[in-house]
Amino acid sequence: MQAEYATDIVFKRQTDLTPLYETLVRTAIHSVKPENIATFLGHKLHWNYQGEIGNKFNTRIFGTRIKHQMGAVSIKMYDKFGIILRIETTTNDVSQFRRRREVQHYDGSKENKVAPMKKTIYSLHILAQLLKDSNRRYLEFISLFDDPSDGVKKLIKISDPVKENDRSYKGFNFFSRDDQKLFEILARGEFNINGFQNKMIRKFIPDFSPSSITRILKRLLLHGLIKKVARSRKYYLTKLGKAVITTGLKTRSLFVIPSLAGLEVIAI
């Protein structure tokens, strides 16, 4: 059973879409990581996942297309007729999606539990919503890097120190190993959807004490990169935080990493 759901954004002129599309595609191929793909699809990437997952960029007769695949499910982005930006989620196996439903066992007993979706026409209504949600998450992700020049200005801004109560808090530097590691953690897909806490960050940088993470969160708050949920210990990235992290990681990948390409790397 194959199903797909497409979301189209129609532009008035090809001249409006063309430069934007080029930026979106080139940024997405470098920025979208396996954990992001899983998040778009409403899944969580486990360490023992054995299926195919990754990005593919194709040049076709009618233009280019980027495809992010996880097993039998994929998300594609391409320009249609040069005037339509299409985001399309396709699945060749609906059972890769799970939902709470009634399950009948071989002994005749029934149980309401989370189980793979059935390959029947009755699954289409729920499947359509799942695929639509996938397109929405992807659109939210790519909407963060539609203006590279603005992102660069924001990068410069967060590198400056800020003050509170006569105390100075240093800025952030994407070329610092510690700051880069921090931003890679904050960019994780599950944090983008569910938020994060001090203890969650410490799982990825166990060498840091709780008080050290608290100071880092304070710096992020003062620079406007995160916001705290009222009456809780949970944080979310702000729109500024998402834009800065996306631009910063892309800048490092596009300019710093390629500069090392001439070096011979020996894997041990």
MIMI-794819 format. One line per 5 residues: their letters; for each residue x, z, y of N, C-alpha, C, CB. Coordinates in steps of 0.1 Angstrom, whole numbers. Glycine has a CB too. Example, Ala and Ser with C-alpha at 12.3 -4.5 7.8 and 13.67 -1.06 7.14 Angstrom:
2
AS) 132,78,-57,123,78,-45,132,78,-33,113,90,-45; 128,71,-22,137,71,-11,129,79,0,141,57,-6;
END
This chain:
268
MQAEY) 8,0,-12,0,0,0,9,0,12,-10,12,0; 8,-11,20,16,-12,32,6,-10,44,23,-25,33; 11,-3,55,3,-1,67,13,0,79,-5,12,66; 8,-4,90,16,-4,102,7,-1,114,23,-17,104; 13,5,124,5,9,136,15,5,148,1,24,137;
ATDIV) 10,-4,157,18,-8,168,12,-3,181,18,-24,168; 21,1,190,18,5,204,24,-5,213,22,19,207; 16,-12,222,21,-22,231,21,-18,245,13,-35,229; 32,-20,252,33,-17,267,34,-31,273,44,-7,271; 24,-35,281,24,-49,287,29,-48,301,10,-55,286;
FKRQT) 39,-57,304,44,-58,317,38,-70,325,60,-59,317; 38,-70,338,33,-81,345,42,-93,345,30,-77,360; 55,-91,345,64,-102,346,76,-100,336,70,-104,360; 81,-111,331,93,-110,322,105,-104,329,96,-123,316; 106,-106,342,117,-101,349,117,-86,350,118,-107,363;
DLTPL) 105,-80,348,104,-65,348,109,-59,335,90,-61,351; 106,-66,324,109,-60,311,123,-63,307,99,-66,301; 128,-75,310,141,-79,304,153,-69,307,145,-93,310; 155,-66,319,167,-56,321,164,-42,315,169,-55,336; 151,-38,316,148,-25,310,150,-25,295,133,-21,313;
YETLV) 146,-36,288,146,-37,274,161,-37,269,140,-50,269; 170,-44,276,184,-44,273,190,-30,273,192,-53,282; 186,-22,283,191,-9,284,186,0,273,187,-3,298; 173,-1,270,167,7,260,173,4,246,152,4,259; 175,-9,243,180,-12,230,195,-7,228,180,-27,227;
RTAIH) 203,-10,238,217,-6,237,219,9,237,225,-12,249; 210,16,244,211,31,244,206,37,231,203,37,256; 195,31,226,189,36,214,198,35,202,176,29,211; 205,24,201,214,21,189,225,32,189,220,7,190; 229,37,200,240,47,201,234,61,200,248,45,213;
SVKPE) 222,63,206,217,77,208,208,82,196,208,77,220; 201,73,189,192,78,178,200,82,166,182,67,175; 199,94,162,206,99,150,197,101,139,214,113,154; 202,103,126,193,105,115,182,116,117,201,108,103; 186,127,123,177,138,125,166,134,135,184,151,129;
NIATF) 169,125,145,159,121,154,149,112,147,166,113,165; 154,103,138,145,95,130,135,103,122,152,85,121; 140,113,116,131,122,108,120,128,117,139,133,101; 125,133,129,115,139,138,105,130,143,123,145,150; 109,117,146,99,107,151,87,106,140,105,94,153;
LGHKL) 91,107,127,82,105,117,75,117,112,89,99,105; 77,128,120,71,141,116,77,148,104,56,139,114; 89,144,101,96,150,89,107,159,94,101,140,79; 113,166,85,125,174,87,136,169,78,123,189,86; 148,166,83,159,160,75,166,171,67,169,152,84;
HWNYQ) 165,171,54,172,181,46,185,177,42,163,185,33; 194,186,39,208,183,36,209,175,23,216,196,35; 199,176,14,200,169,1,192,156,1,196,178,-10; 188,151,13,180,138,13,189,127,7,176,135,28; 183,119,-2,190,108,-9,186,94,-5,188,110,-24;
GEIGN) 175,93,3,170,80,7,179,73,18,156,81,11; 175,61,20,182,53,31,177,58,45,179,38,29; 186,60,54,182,64,67,193,58,77,181,79,68; 189,53,88,198,47,97,192,37,107,210,41,90; 201,31,115,196,21,125,201,7,122,202,25,139;
KFNTR) 193,-3,125,197,-17,123,193,-24,135,190,-23,110; 202,-33,140,200,-41,151,201,-56,147,210,-38,163; 190,-64,149,189,-77,145,187,-87,157,179,-79,135; 194,-98,156,191,-109,166,183,-120,159,204,-115,172; 171,-123,164,162,-132,158,160,-144,167,149,-126,154;
IFGTR) 153,-154,162,150,-166,170,142,-162,183,142,-176,162; 133,-153,182,125,-150,193,130,-138,201,111,-146,189; 142,-133,198,148,-122,205,155,-112,196,137,-115,213; 156,-100,201,163,-89,193,153,-79,189,174,-83,201; 158,-71,179,149,-60,174,158,-48,169,140,-65,163;
IKHQM) 154,-36,172,161,-25,167,151,-18,157,165,-15,178; 157,-13,146,149,-7,135,155,6,130,147,-17,123; 147,16,130,152,29,125,144,32,112,149,41,136; 151,34,102,145,35,89,148,48,82,149,24,80; 138,54,75,139,65,67,131,63,54,135,78,74;
GAVSI) 138,59,43,131,57,31,122,45,33,123,69,26; 109,46,29,99,35,29,92,34,43,89,37,19; 97,42,53,90,42,66,100,38,76,84,56,69; 96,30,86,105,25,96,98,25,110,111,11,93; 106,26,121,101,24,134,109,13,140,103,38,143;
KMYDK) 102,3,146,108,-8,152,105,-9,167,104,-21,145; 114,-15,174,112,-17,188,117,-32,191,119,-7,198; 108,-40,198,112,-53,201,103,-58,213,111,-63,189; 108,-69,219,100,-75,230,93,-86,225,110,-79,242; 80,-87,227,71,-97,222,68,-107,233,59,-92,215;
FGIIL) 72,-119,232,69,-130,242,77,-126,255,55,-131,245; 86,-117,255,94,-113,267,86,-106,277,99,-125,273; 73,-102,274,65,-95,284,58,-82,278,54,-105,289; 60,-80,265,54,-69,258,65,-61,251,43,-73,248; 65,-48,254,74,-39,247,66,-33,235,80,-28,256;
RIETT) 70,-36,223,62,-31,211,70,-21,203,58,-43,202; 63,-9,201,68,1,192,59,1,180,68,15,199; 65,-1,168,58,-3,156,63,6,145,58,-17,152; 54,14,139,58,22,127,51,16,115,54,37,129; 59,14,105,55,7,93,59,15,80,61,-7,91;
TNDVS) 50,16,71,53,23,58,49,14,46,46,36,58; 57,14,36,54,7,24,50,17,13,67,-1,19; 50,29,16,47,40,6,41,52,14,59,44,-2; 28,52,14,21,63,22,23,76,16,6,60,23; 27,77,4,30,90,-2,42,97,4,32,89,-17;
QFRRR) 50,90,12,61,97,19,56,106,29,70,86,25; 43,105,34,37,114,43,29,125,35,27,107,53; 29,137,39,23,148,32,12,154,42,33,158,28; 1,159,35,-10,165,43,-17,175,34,-20,155,49; -24,184,40,-32,194,32,-44,187,27,-35,206,40;
REVQH) -46,187,14,-58,181,7,-61,188,-6,-55,166,5; -72,184,-12,-76,189,-25,-68,182,-36,-91,188,-27; -61,190,-44,-54,184,-55,-60,188,-69,-39,189,-55; -63,179,-77,-69,182,-90,-58,181,-101,-80,172,-94; -56,192,-109,-46,193,-119,-51,187,-132,-42,207,-121;
YDGSK) -42,185,-141,-45,179,-154,-55,188,-162,-33,177,-163; -55,201,-160,-64,210,-167,-78,211,-161,-58,224,-168; -80,202,-151,-93,202,-145,-95,211,-133,-103,205,-154; -85,220,-130,-86,229,-119,-83,222,-106,-77,241,-121; -88,227,-95,-85,221,-82,-79,232,-73,-98,216,-76;
ENKVA) -70,227,-64,-63,235,-54,-61,228,-41,-50,239,-60; -63,235,-30,-61,230,-17,-47,233,-12,-71,235,-6; -38,223,-11,-24,225,-8,-18,212,-1,-16,227,-21; -6,214,4,1,203,11,7,194,0,12,208,20; 3,181,0,7,172,-11,8,158,-5,-4,172,-22;
PMKKT) 15,149,-12,17,135,-8,3,128,-6,25,127,-18; 3,120,5,-10,113,8,-13,103,-4,-9,106,21; -26,102,-7,-31,93,-17,-30,78,-12,-45,96,-22; -27,69,-21,-27,55,-18,-41,49,-19,-17,48,-27; -50,54,-11,-64,49,-11,-68,45,3,-73,59,-18;
IYSLH) -79,38,4,-85,34,17,-89,47,25,-96,25,15; -92,58,18,-97,70,24,-86,77,32,-103,79,14; -73,73,30,-62,79,37,-59,72,50,-50,78,28; -66,60,53,-62,52,64,-65,59,78,-70,39,64; -76,67,79,-79,73,91,-68,83,95,-92,80,91;
ILAQL) -64,92,86,-54,102,88,-40,95,90,-53,112,77; -37,84,82,-25,77,83,-23,71,97,-24,67,72; -34,65,102,-33,59,115,-29,69,126,-47,53,119; -34,81,125,-30,91,135,-16,95,133,-39,104,133; -11,96,121,3,99,118,13,89,124,6,102,103;
LKDSN) 9,76,121,17,65,126,17,64,142,13,52,120; 5,67,147,4,67,162,12,78,168,-11,69,166; 12,90,162,21,101,167,35,97,166,18,114,158; 39,90,156,53,85,154,57,77,166,55,78,141; 49,67,170,51,58,181,52,66,194,40,48,182;
RRYLE) 43,76,195,43,84,208,56,92,209,31,94,208; 61,98,198,74,106,199,85,97,202,77,113,185; 85,85,197,96,75,200,96,71,214,95,63,191; 84,68,220,83,65,234,87,76,243,68,61,237; 84,88,239,89,100,247,104,100,247,83,113,242;
FISLF) 110,97,236,124,98,235,131,87,243,129,96,220; 127,75,242,133,64,250,130,64,264,129,50,244; 119,71,268,115,71,282,126,80,290,102,77,284; 134,87,283,144,95,290,156,88,295,149,106,281; 158,75,290,170,68,295,166,54,300,180,67,284;
DDPSD) 156,54,309,152,41,315,159,38,328,137,41,317; 167,48,333,174,46,346,188,52,345,166,52,358; 198,44,340,211,50,338,218,55,351,220,39,332; 215,48,362,222,52,374,217,66,379,219,42,386; 204,69,377,199,82,380,205,92,371,184,82,380;
GVKKL) 206,89,358,212,98,349,226,102,352,212,92,335; 234,93,357,248,95,361,248,105,372,255,82,364; 239,103,382,239,112,393,236,127,389,228,108,404; 227,128,379,223,141,374,235,147,366,211,140,365; 243,139,359,254,144,352,264,150,362,261,133,345;
IKISD) 266,144,373,275,149,384,270,162,389,277,139,395; 257,163,391,250,175,397,252,187,388,236,172,399; 250,185,375,251,197,366,266,201,363,244,194,353; 275,193,368,289,197,366,294,207,377,298,185,367; 285,208,388,289,218,398,284,232,395,282,213,412;
PVKEN) 291,242,399,287,256,396,275,260,404,299,266,399; 268,270,400,256,275,407,258,290,409,243,271,400; 251,296,419,252,310,421,239,317,420,258,312,435; 239,329,416,227,338,415,232,352,418,219,336,402; 226,359,428,230,372,431,245,374,433,225,382,420;
DRSYK) 250,365,440,265,365,443,274,363,431,268,377,450; 268,359,420,276,356,408,276,341,405,270,364,396; 287,336,403,289,321,400,288,318,386,302,316,407; 281,307,382,280,302,369,285,288,368,265,303,363; 295,286,360,302,272,360,292,261,355,314,273,352;
GFNFF) 296,249,359,288,238,354,291,234,340,290,226,364; 286,222,336,288,217,323,296,204,323,275,214,316; 304,202,313,313,190,312,312,184,298,328,194,315; 307,171,298,305,165,285,318,161,278,297,152,287; 329,162,285,342,159,279,349,172,274,351,152,289;
SRDDQ) 342,183,275,346,196,270,340,197,255,341,208,278; 349,200,246,345,201,232,333,211,230,356,204,223; 334,222,236,324,233,235,310,228,241,328,246,241; 311,222,253,299,218,259,292,206,252,301,214,274; 301,197,247,296,186,239,289,191,226,307,176,235;
KLFEI) 295,200,219,289,206,207,275,212,211,298,216,201; 275,219,222,262,226,226,251,216,228,265,234,239; 254,205,236,244,195,239,240,187,226,250,185,249; 249,185,217,245,179,204,235,187,197,257,176,196; 237,200,197,228,210,191,214,209,198,234,224,191;
LARGE) 214,210,211,202,210,218,194,197,217,204,213,233; 201,186,214,194,173,212,188,171,198,204,162,215; 189,181,190,184,180,176,168,178,177,187,192,168; 163,170,168,149,166,169,140,178,168,146,157,158; 143,187,158,133,199,157,133,207,169,137,207,144;
FNING) 144,208,177,143,216,189,135,209,200,158,219,194; 135,196,199,128,189,209,113,191,208,131,174,208; 108,193,195,94,195,192,90,209,193,90,189,179; 98,218,186,94,232,184,101,242,193,96,235,170; 110,237,201,118,247,209,129,254,201,108,257,215;
FQNKM) 136,263,208,147,270,201,148,284,207,160,262,202; 155,292,199,158,306,203,173,308,202,150,316,195; 178,320,207,192,324,206,197,323,192,194,338,212; 189,329,183,194,329,169,195,316,162,185,338,161; 187,306,167,187,293,161,200,286,165,175,285,166;
IRKFI) 204,288,178,216,281,183,228,287,175,218,284,198; 228,300,172,239,307,166,242,302,152,237,322,165; 231,296,145,233,291,132,243,279,132,219,286,126; 243,272,143,252,260,144,266,263,150,245,249,152; 267,274,157,280,279,163,281,294,159,281,276,178;
PDFSP) 283,297,147,284,311,142,295,319,149,285,312,128; 305,312,154,317,319,160,313,326,173,328,310,162; 301,322,179,297,327,192,288,339,189,289,317,200; 290,350,197,282,362,196,268,360,202,289,374,202; 258,369,199,245,368,206,246,368,221,236,379,201;
SSITR) 255,377,226,257,378,241,263,366,247,266,390,244; 272,359,239,278,346,244,267,336,246,289,342,235; 258,335,235,247,325,236,238,328,247,240,325,222; 235,341,250,227,345,261,232,341,274,225,361,261; 245,342,276,252,337,289,251,322,290,266,341,289;
ILKRL) 252,315,279,251,300,279,236,296,283,254,294,265; 227,303,277,213,300,280,210,303,295,203,309,271; 216,313,300,215,316,314,220,305,323,222,329,318; 232,299,319,237,288,327,228,276,326,251,284,321; 222,274,314,213,262,312,201,264,321,209,261,297;
LLHGL) 196,276,321,184,279,330,186,277,344,179,294,327; 198,282,349,201,281,363,204,266,367,213,289,367; 208,258,358,211,244,361,198,236,359,222,239,352; 187,242,355,174,235,353,174,226,340,172,226,365; 182,229,331,183,221,319,173,226,308,197,220,313;
IKKVA) 169,238,308,160,244,299,150,252,306,167,252,288; 138,255,300,128,264,306,124,274,295,116,256,311; 120,286,299,116,296,289,101,298,289,123,310,293; 96,299,276,82,301,275,78,315,278,78,298,260; 68,317,286,64,330,291,61,340,280,52,330,301;
RSRKY) 66,352,281,64,363,271,68,359,257,49,366,271; 80,353,257,85,349,244,100,347,245,79,336,238; 107,345,234,122,343,234,125,328,231,128,351,224; 115,319,233,117,305,230,119,297,242,104,300,223; 128,287,241,132,278,252,129,263,248,146,280,255;
YLTKL) 127,255,258,125,241,256,134,234,266,110,236,258; 139,222,263,146,213,272,136,209,283,153,201,266; 140,209,296,132,203,306,134,188,306,136,209,320; 126,181,315,128,167,316,142,163,321,117,161,325; 147,171,330,161,169,335,170,171,323,164,179,346;
GKAVI) 168,182,315,178,185,304,178,173,294,173,198,297; 166,168,291,166,157,281,173,145,287,151,153,278; 171,142,300,177,130,306,192,132,307,171,128,320; 197,143,311,211,146,312,218,145,299,214,159,319; 212,151,289,219,151,275,219,137,269,211,161,266;
TTGLK) 208,130,271,208,116,265,218,108,272,194,110,267; 219,108,285,229,100,293,243,105,290,226,101,308; 245,118,289,259,123,287,264,119,274,259,137,289; 256,121,263,261,117,250,263,102,248,251,122,239; 254,95,255,256,80,254,268,76,261,243,73,261;
TRSLF) 271,82,273,283,78,281,296,81,273,283,86,294; 296,92,266,308,96,258,309,86,246,307,110,253; 298,83,240,299,74,228,303,59,232,285,73,221; 298,55,244,301,41,248,314,39,254,290,37,258; 320,50,260,332,48,267,344,55,262,331,52,282;
VIPSL) 342,67,257,353,75,251,356,71,237,350,90,252; 346,71,228,348,68,214,354,54,212,336,69,207; 348,43,219,354,30,218,369,29,222,346,20,226; 373,37,232,387,37,236,396,41,225,388,45,249; 391,48,215,400,53,204,400,43,193,395,66,199;
AGLEV) 392,32,194,391,22,183,404,16,179,381,12,187; 413,15,189,426,9,186,435,18,177,433,5,198; 432,30,175,440,39,168,437,38,153,438,54,172; 447,39,145,445,39,130,441,52,125,458,34,123; 430,53,118,424,65,113,425,66,98,409,67,118;
IAI) 431,76,93,433,78,78,424,89,74,448,81,75; 415,86,65,406,96,59,412,103,47,392,90,55; 412,116,47,418,123,36,407,130,28,428,134,41;
END
